[in-house]
Amino acid sequence: MQYAWLILLFFSAKAQTAQELFLQANQCYLNKDYTSALKLYDQISQKGPATWYNMGNCAYKNGNNLQALLYWSRAGKNSNERIMHDSALNRSALMNKLQTPLEKAHPLKSVHPLMVQILFFCAFSVFLVIIRILIQRKKIIILSLYGIFLGGVGFLTYAVYNQSQYSNALVMSNEAIVYAGPDDNYHQIETIPAGSTVLVLKPTKDWSKIKWHNHVGWIANNTIEVI
């Protein structure tokens, strides 16, 4: 019981410290000391959407457009509707300013894998219940259609799960070169402009296999930042 109280006090103090840093950073932001505010925000170990959003504002005020894009992109993940909307609006305006096309997110990226899995298991449970009735009544066509539907839900479950295993990354280099293999000795496939979003298929120590505009290749890790 004693250890439980110690753990509770530890996490309470940690949360208090994060809150204090957030408030101090907000005050620096109000005083237009964006550099100090950014440093304080960065010290928060577990950053939420509001912290990432404010960091994006600070980076933009300091003239660091790529860092602003990175932080606003992170703010848009698992956030409330307001932060998601404001982050997307800021990113879109900045991308237009940089004359860089805004990469559209994969439509399955916004679908939570757990919800699709629940849908699949519900459909499968119903299938087990009605399959006997359909067979007894010789409703083979209906049974076949339901089987096709169940297969479609299963494929969607696999697709969403597969998509959730990948991460998005923002190109932070002005000329990020995509190679045919994980080395600059391979031939160059294309050059991706700074601020573009790529899908990381297979990360390694120094290189990552990425997908961008239906092209697949390898890019150096020091040119991208995971969102």
TORPA-4810 file (N, C-alpha, C, O; in nm, 3 decimals):
<nodes>
NODE_1_0.083_-0.120_0.000_0.000_0.000_0.000_0.087_0.125_0.000_0.055_0.225_-0.065_M
NODE_2_0.198_0.117_0.075_0.291_0.231_0.083_0.348_0.263_-0.055_0.359_0.380_-0.092_Q
NODE_3_0.384_0.159_-0.130_0.441_0.178_-0.264_0.340_0.242_-0.359_0.377_0.322_-0.445_Y
NODE_4_0.213_0.208_-0.342_0.109_0.265_-0.428_0.101_0.416_-0.409_0.085_0.491_-0.505_A
NODE_5_0.113_0.461_-0.283_0.111_0.605_-0.256_0.233_0.674_-0.314_0.223_0.786_-0.364_W
NODE_6_0.348_0.607_-0.307_0.470_0.665_-0.362_0.460_0.681_-0.513_0.502_0.783_-0.569_L
NODE_7_0.404_0.579_-0.579_0.386_0.585_-0.724_0.289_0.697_-0.760_0.310_0.771_-0.857_I
NODE_8_0.180_0.709_-0.682_0.080_0.813_-0.706_0.141_0.952_-0.691_0.114_1.041_-0.770_L
NODE_9_0.224_0.969_-0.587_0.289_1.098_-0.564_0.387_1.131_-0.675_0.399_1.246_-0.717_L
NODE_10_0.459_1.028_-0.724_0.556_1.048_-0.832_0.488_1.100_-0.958_0.533_1.198_-1.018_F
NODE_11_0.379_1.033_-1.000_0.309_1.073_-1.121_0.238_1.207_-1.102_0.223_1.283_-1.197_F
NODE_12_0.193_1.235_-0.979_0.129_1.363_-0.951_0.228_1.477_-0.964_0.197_1.582_-1.021_S
NODE_13_0.351_1.456_-0.910_0.456_1.559_-0.920_0.499_1.578_-1.064_0.525_1.691_-1.107_A
NODE_14_0.506_1.468_-1.139_0.546_1.475_-1.280_0.444_1.553_-1.361_0.480_1.634_-1.446_K
NODE_15_0.314_1.528_-1.334_0.209_1.599_-1.405_0.209_1.747_-1.369_0.186_1.833_-1.454_A
NODE_16_0.237_1.775_-1.241_0.243_1.914_-1.198_0.358_1.988_-1.267_0.343_2.103_-1.308_Q
NODE_17_0.472_1.921_-1.280_0.586_1.981_-1.348_0.553_2.012_-1.494_0.587_2.119_-1.544_T
NODE_18_0.488_1.918_-1.563_0.449_1.939_-1.702_0.353_2.056_-1.715_0.362_2.135_-1.808_A
NODE_19_0.260_2.066_-1.619_0.164_2.176_-1.622_0.233_2.310_-1.598_0.199_2.410_-1.661_Q
NODE_20_0.329_2.310_-1.508_0.403_2.433_-1.480_0.484_2.477_-1.602_0.489_2.596_-1.634_E
NODE_21_0.547_2.381_-1.668_0.623_2.414_-1.789_0.531_2.471_-1.897_0.567_2.566_-1.967_L
NODE_22_0.413_2.410_-1.910_0.317_2.455_-2.010_0.273_2.599_-1.983_0.264_2.680_-2.075_F
NODE_23_0.245_2.629_-1.856_0.201_2.764_-1.820_0.313_2.866_-1.838_0.289_2.977_-1.884_L
NODE_24_0.435_2.827_-1.802_0.550_2.917_-1.821_0.573_2.945_-1.969_0.602_3.058_-2.009_Q
NODE_25_0.560_2.840_-2.049_0.579_2.856_-2.193_0.470_2.946_-2.252_0.497_3.029_-2.339_A
NODE_26_0.347_2.929_-2.204_0.239_3.015_-2.251_0.265_3.161_-2.219_0.235_3.250_-2.298_N
NODE_27_0.320_3.186_-2.101_0.351_3.324_-2.061_0.458_3.383_-2.150_0.450_3.499_-2.190_Q
NODE_28_0.560_3.303_-2.182_0.666_3.348_-2.273_0.608_3.378_-2.411_0.648_3.474_-2.477_C
NODE_29_0.513_3.296_-2.454_0.449_3.317_-2.584_0.372_3.448_-2.585_0.378_3.524_-2.682_Y
NODE_30_0.300_3.476_-2.476_0.225_3.601_-2.466_0.318_3.722_-2.466_0.283_3.830_-2.514_L
NODE_31_0.438_3.701_-2.411_0.539_3.808_-2.410_0.619_3.815_-2.540_0.714_3.892_-2.552_N
NODE_32_0.579_3.733_-2.638_0.643_3.727_-2.770_0.788_3.679_-2.764_0.868_3.708_-2.852_K
NODE_33_0.819_3.605_-2.658_0.951_3.541_-2.647_0.935_3.397_-2.697_0.930_3.303_-2.618_D
NODE_34_0.926_3.383_-2.828_0.891_3.255_-2.887_1.002_3.150_-2.872_0.975_3.031_-2.863_Y
NODE_35_1.126_3.195_-2.870_1.238_3.101_-2.855_1.235_3.035_-2.718_1.249_2.913_-2.707_T
NODE_36_1.216_3.116_-2.612_1.208_3.061_-2.476_1.085_2.973_-2.460_1.090_2.869_-2.394_S
NODE_37_0.974_3.016_-2.520_0.851_2.936_-2.512_0.870_2.799_-2.577_0.826_2.698_-2.523_A
NODE_38_0.937_2.797_-2.691_0.961_2.671_-2.762_1.049_2.578_-2.680_1.027_2.457_-2.678_L
NODE_39_1.148_2.634_-2.613_1.237_2.552_-2.530_1.161_2.492_-2.412_1.182_2.376_-2.376_K
NODE_40_1.072_2.571_-2.353_0.994_2.521_-2.239_0.895_2.414_-2.284_0.879_2.311_-2.217_L
NODE_41_0.829_2.437_-2.396_0.737_2.335_-2.449_0.812_2.205_-2.477_0.761_2.096_-2.452_Y
NODE_42_0.933_2.218_-2.529_1.011_2.100_-2.568_1.053_2.017_-2.447_1.080_1.898_-2.461_D
NODE_43_1.057_2.079_-2.329_1.097_2.007_-2.207_0.986_1.918_-2.153_1.010_1.832_-2.068_Q
NODE_44_0.864_1.940_-2.201_0.752_1.856_-2.157_0.769_1.717_-2.217_0.774_1.701_-2.339_I
NODE_45_0.778_1.617_-2.132_0.812_1.481_-2.178_0.699_1.419_-2.262_0.725_1.363_-2.368_S
NODE_46_0.578_1.429_-2.214_0.463_1.372_-2.286_0.379_1.486_-2.341_0.294_1.543_-2.271_Q
NODE_47_0.404_1.519_-2.466_0.338_1.634_-2.527_0.202_1.596_-2.583_0.188_1.495_-2.653_K
NODE_48_0.101_1.676_-2.551_-0.032_1.657_-2.606_-0.052_1.743_-2.729_0.037_1.820_-2.766_G
NODE_49_-0.168_1.733_-2.793_-0.196_1.812_-2.913_-0.181_1.963_-2.892_-0.132_2.033_-2.980_P
NODE_50_-0.224_2.012_-2.774_-0.215_2.156_-2.747_-0.070_2.202_-2.742_-0.037_2.310_-2.791_A
NODE_51_0.017_2.119_-2.684_0.160_2.153_-2.677_0.222_2.156_-2.816_0.295_2.249_-2.850_T
NODE_52_0.192_2.053_-2.897_0.246_2.050_-3.033_0.195_2.169_-3.115_0.269_2.228_-3.194_W
NODE_53_0.068_2.205_-3.095_0.011_2.316_-3.170_0.080_2.448_-3.133_0.113_2.527_-3.221_Y
NODE_54_0.101_2.469_-3.004_0.169_2.591_-2.961_0.314_2.594_-3.008_0.367_2.700_-3.041_N
NODE_55_0.378_2.477_-3.011_0.515_2.470_-3.062_0.520_2.508_-3.211_0.614_2.572_-3.257_M
NODE_56_0.416_2.465_-3.284_0.407_2.504_-3.424_0.394_2.653_-3.442_0.456_2.712_-3.531_G
NODE_57_0.314_2.716_-3.355_0.298_2.861_-3.361_0.430_2.932_-3.331_0.465_3.030_-3.397_N
NODE_58_0.503_2.881_-3.231_0.632_2.942_-3.195_0.732_2.929_-3.310_0.802_3.024_-3.344_C
NODE_59_0.738_2.810_-3.369_0.831_2.788_-3.480_0.797_2.879_-3.598_0.886_2.933_-3.663_A
NODE_60_0.668_2.895_-3.624_0.626_2.982_-3.735_0.663_3.127_-3.706_0.709_3.198_-3.795_Y
NODE_61_0.642_3.171_-3.583_0.677_3.308_-3.545_0.827_3.332_-3.556_0.871_3.444_-3.584_K
NODE_62_0.906_3.226_-3.535_1.052_3.237_-3.548_1.099_3.222_-3.692_1.219_3.231_-3.720_N
NODE_63_1.006_3.199_-3.783_1.042_3.187_-3.924_1.087_3.050_-3.966_1.137_3.033_-4.077_G
NODE_64_1.071_2.949_-3.879_1.109_2.811_-3.914_0.986_2.737_-3.965_0.915_2.671_-3.889_N
NODE_65_0.961_2.749_-4.095_0.838_2.697_-4.153_0.829_2.544_-4.149_0.722_2.488_-4.124_N
NODE_66_0.941_2.477_-4.173_0.939_2.330_-4.175_0.911_2.273_-4.037_0.835_2.177_-4.023_L
NODE_67_0.973_2.332_-3.934_0.944_2.287_-3.798_0.799_2.314_-3.761_0.736_2.234_-3.692_Q
NODE_68_0.745_2.427_-3.808_0.605_2.459_-3.783_0.514_2.353_-3.845_0.417_2.309_-3.783_A
NODE_69_0.545_2.313_-3.967_0.467_2.208_-4.034_0.473_2.077_-3.956_0.372_2.008_-3.941_L
NODE_70_0.592_2.045_-3.908_0.611_1.921_-3.832_0.526_1.921_-3.705_0.456_1.825_-3.676_L
NODE_71_0.533_2.030_-3.630_0.460_2.037_-3.504_0.309_2.042_-3.527_0.234_1.977_-3.454_Y
NODE_72_0.265_2.117_-3.626_0.121_2.122_-3.654_0.069_1.987_-3.702_-0.045_1.950_-3.673_W
NODE_73_0.154_1.912_-3.774_0.114_1.779_-3.819_0.096_1.686_-3.700_0.002_1.606_-3.695_S
NODE_74_0.187_1.697_-3.603_0.175_1.615_-3.483_0.056_1.657_-3.398_-0.007_1.574_-3.332_R
NODE_75_0.024_1.786_-3.400_-0.089_1.837_-3.322_-0.221_1.782_-3.374_-0.316_1.764_-3.298_A
NODE_76_-0.227_1.755_-3.505_-0.350_1.708_-3.565_-0.382_1.563_-3.538_-0.491_1.517_-3.573_G
NODE_77_-0.290_1.490_-3.475_-0.313_1.349_-3.446_-0.379_1.332_-3.309_-0.331_1.387_-3.210_K
NODE_78_-0.488_1.257_-3.306_-0.558_1.225_-3.180_-0.593_1.350_-3.100_-0.584_1.351_-2.977_N
NODE_79_-0.634_1.455_-3.169_-0.668_1.580_-3.102_-0.818_1.607_-3.113_-0.891_1.536_-3.181_S
NODE_80_-0.860_1.712_-3.044_-1.001_1.748_-3.055_-1.027_1.819_-3.187_-0.934_1.849_-3.262_N
NODE_81_-1.153_1.844_-3.215_-1.192_1.897_-3.346_-1.132_2.035_-3.372_-1.093_2.066_-3.485_E
NODE_82_-1.125_2.117_-3.269_-1.075_2.253_-3.287_-0.927_2.255_-3.324_-0.887_2.322_-3.419_R
NODE_83_-0.845_2.182_-3.248_-0.701_2.179_-3.276_-0.676_2.113_-3.411_-0.589_2.157_-3.487_I
NODE_84_-0.752_2.007_-3.441_-0.735_1.940_-3.570_-0.766_2.035_-3.685_-0.695_2.038_-3.786_M
NODE_85_-0.873_2.113_-3.670_-0.913_2.207_-3.774_-0.810_2.319_-3.790_-0.770_2.353_-3.901_H
NODE_86_-0.768_2.377_-3.677_-0.672_2.488_-3.682_-0.537_2.442_-3.735_-0.472_2.514_-3.811_D
NODE_87_-0.494_2.322_-3.696_-0.366_2.270_-3.744_-0.370_2.247_-3.894_-0.276_2.283_-3.965_S
NODE_88_-0.479_2.188_-3.942_-0.494_2.163_-4.086_-0.499_2.294_-4.163_-0.442_2.305_-4.272_A
NODE_89_-0.567_2.393_-4.107_-0.578_2.525_-4.173_-0.442_2.592_-4.182_-0.406_2.647_-4.286_L
NODE_90_-0.366_2.588_-4.073_-0.233_2.648_-4.072_-0.138_2.578_-4.169_-0.061_2.642_-4.241_N
NODE_91_-0.144_2.445_-4.169_-0.059_2.368_-4.259_-0.091_2.399_-4.405_-0.001_2.417_-4.487_R
NODE_92_-0.221_2.404_-4.436_-0.262_2.431_-4.574_-0.215_2.569_-4.619_-0.165_2.584_-4.731_S
NODE_93_-0.230_2.670_-4.532_-0.188_2.806_-4.566_-0.038_2.813_-4.585_0.011_2.881_-4.675_A
NODE_94_0.036_2.743_-4.499_0.182_2.746_-4.508_0.232_2.671_-4.631_0.328_2.713_-4.695_L
NODE_95_0.166_2.560_-4.663_0.205_2.483_-4.782_0.181_2.565_-4.908_0.260_2.559_-5.002_M
NODE_96_0.071_2.640_-4.911_0.046_2.728_-5.025_0.152_2.837_-5.035_0.193_2.876_-5.144_N
NODE_97_0.194_2.885_-4.919_0.298_2.987_-4.916_0.431_2.933_-4.967_0.506_3.001_-5.037_K
NODE_98_0.458_2.807_-4.931_0.582_2.743_-4.975_0.571_2.685_-5.116_0.669_2.637_-5.173_L
NODE_99_0.448_2.690_-5.171_0.420_2.635_-5.304_0.455_2.486_-5.310_0.511_2.437_-5.408_Q
NODE_100_0.420_2.417_-5.202_0.440_2.273_-5.194_0.304_2.205_-5.188_0.221_2.243_-5.105_T
NODE_101_0.278_2.105_-5.274_0.147_2.039_-5.271_0.123_1.969_-5.139_0.211_1.900_-5.087_P
NODE_102_0.003_1.986_-5.086_-0.033_1.921_-4.960_-0.073_1.777_-4.986_-0.168_1.750_-5.059_L
NODE_103_0.001_1.686_-4.926_-0.025_1.543_-4.946_-0.151_1.502_-4.871_-0.165_1.529_-4.752_E
NODE_104_-0.240_1.436_-4.942_-0.363_1.389_-4.879_-0.336_1.261_-4.801_-0.265_1.171_-4.847_K
NODE_105_-0.394_1.255_-4.683_-0.378_1.136_-4.600_-0.453_1.019_-4.662_-0.555_1.037_-4.729_A
NODE_106_-0.403_0.900_-4.637_-0.470_0.780_-4.686_-0.608_0.771_-4.620_-0.619_0.791_-4.499_H
NODE_107_-0.714_0.742_-4.697_-0.849_0.740_-4.639_-0.865_0.642_-4.524_-0.949_0.664_-4.437_P
NODE_108_-0.787_0.535_-4.521_-0.797_0.437_-4.414_-0.721_0.479_-4.289_-0.735_0.417_-4.184_L
NODE_109_-0.639_0.586_-4.301_-0.556_0.629_-4.190_-0.641_0.682_-4.075_-0.602_0.671_-3.958_K
NODE_110_-0.758_0.739_-4.108_-0.844_0.798_-4.006_-0.936_0.695_-3.941_-1.005_0.726_-3.844_S
NODE_111_-0.937_0.573_-3.993_-1.023_0.468_-3.938_-0.947_0.394_-3.829_-0.835_0.347_-3.851_V
NODE_112_-1.008_0.383_-3.712_-0.942_0.314_-3.601_-0.951_0.163_-3.622_-1.060_0.110_-3.646_H
NODE_113_-0.838_0.092_-3.614_-0.839_-0.054_-3.637_-0.932_-0.129_-3.544_-0.994_-0.228_-3.584_P
NODE_114_-0.944_-0.082_-3.419_-1.029_-0.153_-3.322_-1.175_-0.149_-3.364_-1.247_-0.247_-3.347_L
NODE_115_-1.220_-0.036_-3.420_-1.359_-0.024_-3.462_-1.390_-0.121_-3.575_-1.498_-0.181_-3.579_M
NODE_116_-1.296_-0.136_-3.669_-1.317_-0.227_-3.780_-1.315_-0.372_-3.732_-1.390_-0.455_-3.782_V
NODE_117_-1.229_-0.402_-3.635_-1.223_-0.537_-3.579_-1.354_-0.571_-3.508_-1.404_-0.684_-3.519_Q
NODE_118_-1.409_-0.474_-3.436_-1.538_-0.496_-3.368_-1.648_-0.522_-3.471_-1.732_-0.611_-3.453_I
NODE_119_-1.646_-0.444_-3.580_-1.744_-0.463_-3.687_-1.732_-0.602_-3.746_-1.833_-0.668_-3.773_L
NODE_120_-1.608_-0.648_-3.768_-1.587_-0.781_-3.826_-1.639_-0.891_-3.735_-1.708_-0.983_-3.780_F
NODE_121_-1.606_-0.883_-3.606_-1.648_-0.987_-3.513_-1.800_-0.986_-3.494_-1.860_-1.092_-3.476_F
NODE_122_-1.862_-0.868_-3.498_-2.009_-0.861_-3.490_-2.072_-0.927_-3.612_-2.167_-1.005_-3.602_C
NODE_123_-2.016_-0.894_-3.730_-2.069_-0.952_-3.853_-2.048_-1.104_-3.854_-2.135_-1.178_-3.899_A
NODE_124_-1.935_-1.149_-3.804_-1.906_-1.292_-3.800_-1.998_-1.364_-3.702_-2.043_-1.476_-3.728_F
NODE_125_-2.027_-1.299_-3.587_-2.117_-1.358_-3.488_-2.258_-1.373_-3.545_-2.323_-1.476_-3.527_S
NODE_126_-2.304_-1.268_-3.613_-2.435_-1.274_-3.676_-2.437_-1.382_-3.783_-2.537_-1.452_-3.800_V
NODE_127_-2.326_-1.395_-3.855_-2.315_-1.497_-3.959_-2.332_-1.637_-3.901_-2.402_-1.721_-3.959_F
NODE_128_-2.270_-1.662_-3.787_-2.282_-1.794_-3.724_-2.425_-1.821_-3.680_-2.470_-1.935_-3.682_L
NODE_129_-2.495_-1.716_-3.640_-2.633_-1.734_-3.592_-2.728_-1.765_-3.707_-2.813_-1.854_-3.696_V
NODE_130_-2.713_-1.691_-3.818_-2.812_-1.705_-3.926_-2.772_-1.807_-4.032_-2.854_-1.843_-4.117_I
NODE_131_-2.648_-1.856_-4.029_-2.605_-1.951_-4.132_-2.690_-2.078_-4.129_-2.723_-2.134_-4.233_I
NODE_132_-2.724_-2.122_-4.008_-2.804_-2.245_-3.996_-2.944_-2.224_-4.053_-2.999_-2.311_-4.120_R
NODE_133_-3.001_-2.106_-4.024_-3.136_-2.077_-4.074_-3.137_-2.070_-4.226_-3.228_-2.122_-4.292_I
NODE_134_-3.034_-2.005_-4.280_-3.027_-1.989_-4.425_-3.008_-2.124_-4.495_-3.065_-2.148_-4.602_L
NODE_135_-2.928_-2.211_-4.435_-2.905_-2.343_-4.495_-3.034_-2.427_-4.490_-3.068_-2.495_-4.586_I
NODE_136_-3.104_-2.419_-4.376_-3.229_-2.496_-4.361_-3.334_-2.450_-4.462_-3.411_-2.530_-4.514_Q
NODE_137_-3.335_-2.320_-4.488_-3.434_-2.265_-4.581_-3.381_-2.263_-4.725_-3.447_-2.214_-4.817_R
NODE_138_-3.261_-2.315_-4.741_-3.198_-2.324_-4.873_-3.186_-2.188_-4.942_-3.204_-2.175_-5.063_K
NODE_139_-3.154_-2.087_-4.861_-3.132_-1.953_-4.914_-2.983_-1.938_-4.950_-2.909_-1.861_-4.888_K
NODE_140_-2.944_-2.013_-5.050_-2.803_-2.019_-5.086_-2.754_-1.883_-5.140_-2.642_-1.842_-5.112_I
NODE_141_-2.839_-1.815_-5.216_-2.798_-1.687_-5.275_-2.773_-1.583_-5.166_-2.674_-1.511_-5.168_I
NODE_142_-2.867_-1.577_-5.069_-2.851_-1.483_-4.958_-2.728_-1.517_-4.877_-2.654_-1.429_-4.833_I
NODE_143_-2.707_-1.647_-4.857_-2.590_-1.693_-4.783_-2.462_-1.653_-4.855_-2.364_-1.612_-4.792_L
NODE_144_-2.461_-1.666_-4.987_-2.343_-1.629_-5.065_-2.316_-1.480_-5.057_-2.202_-1.437_-5.042_S
NODE_145_-2.423_-1.400_-5.066_-2.408_-1.255_-5.057_-2.355_-1.213_-4.921_-2.271_-1.124_-4.909_L
NODE_146_-2.406_-1.279_-4.818_-2.359_-1.248_-4.683_-2.213_-1.289_-4.666_-2.135_-1.221_-4.600_Y
NODE_147_-2.177_-1.403_-4.729_-2.037_-1.446_-4.723_-1.946_-1.346_-4.792_-1.836_-1.321_-4.745_G
NODE_148_-1.991_-1.289_-4.904_-1.913_-1.187_-4.975_-1.898_-1.062_-4.889_-1.791_-1.002_-4.881_I
NODE_149_-2.009_-1.024_-4.823_-2.004_-0.908_-4.733_-1.905_-0.930_-4.620_-1.826_-0.842_-4.586_F
NODE_150_-1.911_-1.050_-4.562_-1.820_-1.082_-4.451_-1.676_-1.080_-4.498_-1.587_-1.034_-4.427_L
NODE_151_-1.652_-1.131_-4.620_-1.517_-1.128_-4.676_-1.469_-0.986_-4.698_-1.352_-0.955_-4.677_G
NODE_152_-1.561_-0.897_-4.742_-1.526_-0.757_-4.761_-1.489_-0.690_-4.632_-1.393_-0.613_-4.627_G
NODE_153_-1.565_-0.718_-4.525_-1.533_-0.662_-4.394_-1.399_-0.714_-4.344_-1.321_-0.641_-4.284_V
NODE_154_-1.373_-0.844_-4.370_-1.244_-0.901_-4.331_-1.128_-0.836_-4.404_-1.024_-0.810_-4.345_G
NODE_155_-1.147_-0.812_-4.533_-1.042_-0.744_-4.611_-1.019_-0.601_-4.561_-0.905_-0.555_-4.553_F
NODE_156_-1.129_-0.532_-4.527_-1.117_-0.396_-4.474_-1.043_-0.397_-4.341_-0.961_-0.309_-4.314_L
NODE_157_-1.071_-0.497_-4.257_-1.001_-0.511_-4.130_-0.851_-0.526_-4.152_-0.770_-0.462_-4.085_T
NODE_158_-0.815_-0.613_-4.246_-0.674_-0.634_-4.277_-0.610_-0.507_-4.332_-0.497_-0.473_-4.295_Y
NODE_159_-0.681_-0.437_-4.421_-0.627_-0.316_-4.483_-0.603_-0.206_-4.381_-0.501_-0.138_-4.383_A
NODE_160_-0.700_-0.189_-4.289_-0.686_-0.085_-4.186_-0.574_-0.120_-4.091_-0.495_-0.033_-4.053_V
NODE_161_-0.566_-0.248_-4.052_-0.457_-0.291_-3.963_-0.322_-0.272_-4.030_-0.226_-0.226_-3.968_Y
NODE_162_-0.315_-0.307_-4.158_-0.190_-0.294_-4.233_-0.150_-0.147_-4.244_-0.032_-0.113_-4.232_N
NODE_163_-0.248_-0.059_-4.266_-0.221_0.083_-4.278_-0.176_0.142_-4.145_-0.093_0.233_-4.142_Q
NODE_164_-0.231_0.091_-4.035_-0.198_0.144_-3.903_-0.055_0.110_-3.861_0.000_0.173_-3.771_S
NODE_165_0.006_0.010_-3.927_0.142_-0.029_-3.894_0.244_0.068_-3.953_0.360_0.070_-3.911_Q
NODE_166_0.202_0.147_-4.051_0.291_0.244_-4.114_0.280_0.379_-4.044_0.179_0.409_-3.981_Y
NODE_167_0.384_0.459_-4.056_0.383_0.592_-3.999_0.408_0.695_-4.107_0.469_0.665_-4.210_S
NODE_168_0.359_0.815_-4.085_0.383_0.925_-4.176_0.506_1.003_-4.132_0.538_1.009_-4.013_N
NODE_169_0.575_1.062_-4.227_0.692_1.144_-4.196_0.690_1.268_-4.283_0.639_1.268_-4.395_A
NODE_170_0.747_1.375_-4.230_0.754_1.502_-4.301_0.895_1.522_-4.354_0.993_1.502_-4.282_L
NODE_171_0.906_1.561_-4.481_1.036_1.585_-4.543_1.089_1.719_-4.492_1.025_1.823_-4.511_V
NODE_172_1.206_1.716_-4.428_1.262_1.835_-4.366_1.378_1.894_-4.445_1.431_1.999_-4.409_M
NODE_173_1.418_1.827_-4.549_1.530_1.873_-4.632_1.477_1.939_-4.758_1.375_1.896_-4.813_S
NODE_174_1.546_2.043_-4.804_1.501_2.115_-4.924_1.505_2.026_-5.047_1.422_2.041_-5.137_N
NODE_175_1.599_1.935_-5.053_1.608_1.842_-5.166_1.631_1.701_-5.113_1.745_1.655_-5.104_E
NODE_176_1.523_1.635_-5.080_1.531_1.498_-5.030_1.525_1.403_-5.149_1.425_1.393_-5.219_A
NODE_177_1.634_1.333_-5.169_1.645_1.245_-5.285_1.599_1.104_-5.249_1.638_1.049_-5.146_I
NODE_178_1.516_1.047_-5.334_1.468_0.910_-5.317_1.551_0.820_-5.406_1.563_0.844_-5.527_V
NODE_179_1.609_0.715_-5.347_1.694_0.622_-5.420_1.623_0.487_-5.437_1.524_0.458_-5.370_Y
NODE_180_1.675_0.408_-5.529_1.617_0.277_-5.556_1.648_0.177_-5.444_1.580_0.075_-5.432_A
NODE_181_1.749_0.205_-5.364_1.788_0.118_-5.253_1.837_0.200_-5.136_1.848_0.322_-5.145_G
NODE_182_1.867_0.133_-5.024_1.908_0.203_-4.902_2.054_0.247_-4.903_2.131_0.215_-4.812_P
NODE_183_2.091_0.321_-5.006_2.229_0.372_-5.017_2.231_0.474_-5.130_2.157_0.462_-5.227_D
NODE_184_2.316_0.575_-5.116_2.321_0.677_-5.221_2.397_0.631_-5.345_2.410_0.707_-5.441_D
NODE_185_2.446_0.507_-5.344_2.509_0.452_-5.464_2.404_0.400_-5.563_2.434_0.380_-5.681_N
NODE_186_2.282_0.380_-5.515_2.174_0.339_-5.605_2.133_0.459_-5.690_2.162_0.574_-5.656_Y
NODE_187_2.066_0.432_-5.800_2.025_0.542_-5.887_1.910_0.621_-5.825_1.828_0.566_-5.750_H
NODE_188_1.904_0.748_-5.856_1.802_0.836_-5.800_1.669_0.817_-5.874_1.665_0.812_-5.997_Q
NODE_189_1.562_0.807_-5.795_1.430_0.791_-5.853_1.364_0.928_-5.873_1.311_0.958_-5.980_I
NODE_190_1.368_1.010_-5.768_1.308_1.143_-5.775_1.355_1.227_-5.657_1.424_1.178_-5.567_E
NODE_191_1.316_1.353_-5.658_1.345_1.445_-5.548_1.213_1.495_-5.490_1.126_1.541_-5.564_T
NODE_192_1.200_1.485_-5.359_1.077_1.526_-5.292_1.097_1.663_-5.230_1.195_1.685_-5.159_I
NODE_193_1.006_1.758_-5.254_1.020_1.892_-5.197_0.999_1.893_-5.046_0.926_1.810_-4.992_P
NODE_194_1.062_1.987_-4.980_1.049_2.002_-4.835_0.904_2.031_-4.798_0.834_2.103_-4.868_A
NODE_195_0.861_1.973_-4.685_0.725_1.993_-4.639_0.627_1.887_-4.686_0.512_1.886_-4.644_G
NODE_196_0.672_1.797_-4.773_0.585_1.691_-4.823_0.572_1.580_-4.717_0.662_1.559_-4.636_S
NODE_197_0.459_1.512_-4.722_0.435_1.400_-4.631_0.454_1.269_-4.705_0.398_1.249_-4.813_T
NODE_198_0.533_1.180_-4.647_0.557_1.049_-4.708_0.512_0.940_-4.611_0.501_0.963_-4.490_V
NODE_199_0.486_0.823_-4.665_0.447_0.708_-4.585_0.569_0.619_-4.565_0.627_0.570_-4.662_L
NODE_200_0.606_0.597_-4.440_0.722_0.514_-4.408_0.680_0.368_-4.404_0.602_0.328_-4.318_V
NODE_201_0.731_0.289_-4.498_0.695_0.148_-4.508_0.786_0.058_-4.426_0.741_-0.040_-4.366_L
NODE_202_0.916_0.092_-4.426_1.013_0.007_-4.358_1.130_0.092_-4.309_1.220_0.123_-4.388_K
NODE_203_1.132_0.129_-4.182_1.245_0.207_-4.129_1.363_0.119_-4.092_1.345_0.009_-4.038_P
NODE_204_1.483_0.166_-4.120_1.605_0.100_-4.075_1.689_0.203_-4.000_1.641_0.312_-3.969_T
NODE_205_1.812_0.170_-3.971_1.896_0.259_-3.891_1.921_0.393_-3.959_1.902_0.497_-3.898_K
NODE_206_1.962_0.391_-4.084_1.998_0.514_-4.154_1.905_0.548_-4.270_1.903_0.662_-4.317_D
NODE_207_1.826_0.450_-4.316_1.741_0.471_-4.432_1.601_0.420_-4.403_1.580_0.337_-4.315_W
NODE_208_1.505_0.473_-4.478_1.366_0.428_-4.465_1.308_0.406_-4.604_1.327_0.486_-4.696_S
NODE_209_1.236_0.296_-4.615_1.162_0.270_-4.739_1.031_0.346_-4.731_0.953_0.328_-4.637_K
NODE_210_1.007_0.432_-4.830_0.889_0.520_-4.824_0.805_0.509_-4.951_0.850_0.459_-5.054_I
NODE_211_0.683_0.557_-4.938_0.593_0.566_-5.053_0.546_0.710_-5.064_0.504_0.772_-4.966_K
NODE_212_0.553_0.763_-5.187_0.511_0.901_-5.212_0.458_0.911_-5.354_0.529_0.881_-5.451_W
NODE_213_0.332_0.954_-5.366_0.268_0.965_-5.499_0.278_0.834_-5.577_0.310_0.834_-5.696_H
NODE_214_0.251_0.723_-5.508_0.251_0.589_-5.569_0.390_0.544_-5.614_0.402_0.444_-5.685_N
NODE_215_0.494_0.616_-5.573_0.631_0.574_-5.601_0.693_0.522_-5.472_0.675_0.581_-5.365_H
NODE_216_0.766_0.414_-5.482_0.831_0.353_-5.366_0.981_0.360_-5.383_1.035_0.329_-5.490_V
NODE_217_1.050_0.402_-5.277_1.196_0.412_-5.281_1.251_0.427_-5.141_1.180_0.410_-5.042_G
NODE_218_1.379_0.460_-5.135_1.448_0.473_-5.007_1.497_0.617_-4.989_1.542_0.681_-5.084_W
NODE_219_1.487_0.664_-4.865_1.526_0.801_-4.834_1.606_0.802_-4.704_1.582_0.722_-4.615_I
NODE_220_1.703_0.893_-4.695_1.787_0.901_-4.575_1.705_0.950_-4.456_1.622_1.040_-4.470_A
NODE_221_1.727_0.890_-4.342_1.650_0.926_-4.222_1.675_1.068_-4.176_1.589_1.128_-4.112_N
NODE_222_1.793_1.123_-4.207_1.823_1.258_-4.163_1.752_1.365_-4.245_1.768_1.484_-4.220_N
NODE_223_1.673_1.322_-4.343_1.597_1.418_-4.424_1.449_1.419_-4.390_1.373_1.499_-4.445_T
NODE_224_1.407_1.330_-4.300_1.265_1.321_-4.264_1.248_1.320_-4.112_1.341_1.287_-4.038_I
NODE_225_1.129_1.355_-4.069_1.091_1.350_-3.927_0.955_1.281_-3.919_0.861_1.319_-3.989_E
NODE_226_0.945_1.180_-3.834_0.818_1.108_-3.817_0.717_1.199_-3.751_0.746_1.264_-3.651_V
NODE_227_0.598_1.204_-3.806_0.491_1.289_-3.752_0.426_1.220_-3.632_0.334_1.275_-3.572_I
</nodes>
